Amino acid sequence: MKLEIGFGTTPQIVELPDKNIEGILYPNEVTVATTGAEEVNRSLSHPIGTRSLEEIVKGKERIVIVTSDITRPMPSHVVLPQLLERIYAAGVKPESITIVFALGSHRTQTEEEKLHLVGESVYRQVRCVDSSEFDFVHMGTTPGGT
C-alpha cells in the first residue's frame, strides 16, 4: 500500500506491505466558530485568567517573543502581526522588540526561512533572530534522565 504523509512543504510517499497495515487513523472533524487571524484576535481580546497583553507590556523597555522554527507548523505569520499591533498600541516601539526562533537542536535558518515564517511586514518591522545554543542555561536533569 502506498501512503502519502505530510512532511515539510511536500508530501512524502511511502510504500508498505499490506500485511503490515492494521488500519489507518484519521483525525476527527472539529467544528470551530473562528479560525486564523479572527481567532487570534478573539483570543487576545478575551484572555483567560490574566490581564490583557496591552496591560502586561505597557511601560516595558524590551519585549522578546519566542516562536517556532521552520520545522513546526506554527502560523507565526498570522499570529505575530496581531500581537505586534497590540504591543505597539501599548506604546512599545518596534526597535524594542525581538522575535526569537526557538531552534532547540535544529540548524540555524536562512533569512528567507525567517521571512517566510513571520511574513514580510513583521520581518521588516522588528529584529528576528535564531536562538543560540550558547544562550541556554543548564537547569539540571529531569527524573527521566534528560
Backbone torsions as a table, in degrees:
resi	resn	phi	psi	omega
1	MET	NA	135.6	175.5
2	LYS	-93.2	132.1	177.4
3	LEU	-121.6	139.4	176.9
4	GLU	-106.7	121.0	-176.2
5	ILE	-118.3	127.4	177.0
6	GLY	-65.0	128.4	-178.4
7	PHE	-154.1	117.2	-178.8
8	GLY	66.1	-136.7	-178.2
9	THR	-96.1	-7.0	178.5
10	THR	-133.9	147.8	178.6
11	PRO	-72.4	152.3	175.8
12	GLN	-109.1	138.1	179.0
13	ILE	-101.8	128.3	174.3
14	VAL	-124.4	147.7	178.5
15	GLU	-119.4	125.2	-179.1
16	LEU	-124.8	147.9	176.0
17	PRO	-63.7	137.9	179.8
18	ASP	-53.3	-36.2	-177.8
19	LYS	-64.2	-19.3	-179.4
20	ASN	-90.6	-1.3	-177.2
21	ILE	-109.3	114.5	177.7
22	GLU	-83.7	-33.5	-179.6
23	GLY	174.8	171.2	179.0
24	ILE	-123.4	128.1	179.4
25	LEU	-96.0	135.8	176.6
26	TYR	-120.3	150.0	179.6
27	PRO	-69.0	150.0	174.1
28	ASN	-69.0	149.8	173.2
29	GLU	-75.2	135.6	179.8
30	VAL	-120.8	126.4	178.0
31	THR	-88.7	127.5	178.7
32	VAL	-127.6	149.4	-178.6
33	ALA	-77.5	-41.2	-178.9
34	THR	-135.7	157.5	177.1
35	THR	-142.5	174.3	173.3
36	GLY	57.6	-141.8	-176.5
37	ALA	-59.0	-35.1	179.3
38	GLU	-62.9	-41.4	178.9
39	GLU	-71.1	-37.8	176.7
40	VAL	-60.0	-47.2	179.4
41	ASN	-61.3	-43.9	179.2
42	ARG	-60.9	-44.8	-179.1
43	SER	-64.9	-42.6	178.9
44	LEU	-67.3	-30.7	179.3
45	SER	-77.1	-18.9	-177.2
46	HIS	-133.5	66.5	-179.6
47	PRO	-64.9	149.9	-178.6
48	ILE	-103.9	116.5	174.0
49	GLY	72.2	20.6	179.8
50	THR	-152.6	166.7	175.2
51	ARG	-72.1	168.0	178.2
52	SER	-68.0	157.2	177.8
53	LEU	-57.3	-41.6	-179.9
54	GLU	-58.9	-41.7	178.5
55	GLU	-66.9	-39.9	-177.4
56	ILE	-65.2	-41.7	-174.2
57	VAL	-91.4	-11.4	-177.4
58	LYS	-56.8	128.0	178.2
59	GLY	83.4	-0.5	-179.8
60	LYS	-78.8	143.4	-178.8
61	GLU	-86.1	-33.7	-179.1
62	ARG	-138.6	141.1	178.8
63	ILE	-126.4	133.9	173.2
64	VAL	-121.5	128.4	176.9
65	ILE	-113.1	123.0	179.4
66	VAL	-100.3	130.2	178.9
67	THR	-136.8	173.0	-176.4
68	SER	-73.8	157.8	175.0
69	ASP	-86.3	-172.3	-174.0
70	ILE	-66.3	-14.9	-177.6
71	THR	-83.3	-4.6	-177.4
72	ARG	-117.3	148.2	-177.1
73	PRO	-85.8	33.2	178.3
74	MET	-72.7	125.0	-179.6
75	PRO	-81.4	64.1	-178.7
76	SER	-56.3	-33.9	-179.7
77	HIS	-66.0	-17.4	176.8
78	VAL	-94.2	-41.0	-174.4
79	VAL	-78.1	-47.0	-171.6
80	LEU	-61.6	-40.7	178.7
81	PRO	-57.7	-37.3	-179.7
82	GLN	-74.0	-37.8	174.5
83	LEU	-60.9	-47.9	-178.1
84	LEU	-63.1	-39.1	178.5
85	GLU	-56.8	-43.8	-179.3
86	ARG	-72.9	-36.3	178.0
87	ILE	-66.8	-41.8	176.3
88	TYR	-62.4	-41.1	179.7
89	ALA	-61.3	-25.5	178.6
90	ALA	-84.3	0.7	175.7
91	GLY	97.8	5.5	178.9
92	VAL	-83.4	133.9	-179.1
93	LYS	-86.6	148.9	-179.9
94	PRO	-54.4	-36.7	-178.3
95	GLU	-69.3	-8.3	177.9
96	SER	-96.7	3.9	-174.0
97	ILE	-116.2	134.5	174.9
98	THR	-127.3	134.5	172.8
99	ILE	-102.6	126.3	179.9
100	VAL	-112.0	125.8	175.4
101	PHE	-86.7	119.3	-177.7
102	ALA	-77.6	104.2	-176.0
103	LEU	-85.2	-27.9	-172.7
104	GLY	58.8	-123.0	179.3
105	SER	-98.2	8.9	-179.3
106	HIS	-79.4	162.6	179.3
107	ARG	-66.9	162.2	173.6
108	THR	-68.0	159.8	-176.5
109	GLN	-102.8	157.4	174.4
110	THR	-78.7	162.9	176.8
111	GLU	-63.5	-33.3	177.6
112	GLU	-64.0	-38.8	178.2
113	GLU	-67.1	-41.8	177.5
114	LYS	-60.7	-45.9	178.9
115	LEU	-61.0	-42.5	178.6
116	HIS	-60.9	-42.7	-177.2
117	LEU	-64.9	-45.1	-173.1
118	VAL	-99.9	-15.1	-176.1
119	GLY	88.9	153.7	-173.7
120	GLU	-62.4	-41.9	-178.1
121	SER	-59.3	-50.1	-179.8
122	VAL	-65.7	-42.5	-178.5
123	TYR	-58.9	-36.0	-179.4
124	ARG	-81.6	-20.7	-175.4
125	GLN	-86.9	-41.8	-171.7
126	VAL	-127.9	163.4	178.6
127	ARG	-72.4	131.9	179.7
128	CYS	-124.4	119.4	-176.4
129	VAL	-135.0	156.6	172.0
130	ASP	-82.9	150.3	172.0
131	SER	-68.0	164.4	-179.3
132	SER	-126.3	140.4	178.7
133	GLU	-62.2	-19.0	-179.1
134	PHE	-84.7	-10.2	179.7
135	ASP	-88.3	-3.7	-176.6
136	PHE	-83.4	149.4	175.5
137	VAL	-115.9	125.8	179.7
138	HIS	-70.2	123.1	-176.2
139	MET	-104.3	0.0	179.8
140	GLY	120.5	-168.2	-178.6
141	THR	-117.2	137.3	179.7
142	THR	-75.3	162.9	176.1
143	PRO	-57.6	-26.1	179.1
144	GLY	-82.5	-0.7	176.5
145	GLY	92.8	1.4	179.5
146	THR	-89.0	NA	NA
